[in-house]
Amino acid sequence: MNIQLENTITAIVTHDREKVQSGFAPIFYSNNEEESEKLALFIAKITLGMVHNLENGVYVVVKH
């Protein structure tokens, strides 16, 4: 039996603590926009996910 998580939010990355509140996915906070992008890309590589930029300083890593 092969069980996989698909179409789930793996992580949320932001530098603005006011923009994100979650109870279902880990939130990673960074110091600035550039660090957010870099951190989201690293998490996506590790989890084999994709990064989606919400254009408001928030990046969502999704496992498709």
Secondary structure, 3 states (H helix, E strand, C coil): CCCCCCCEEEEEEECCCCCCCCCCCCEEECCCHHHHHHHHHHHHHHHCCEEEECCCCEEEEEEC
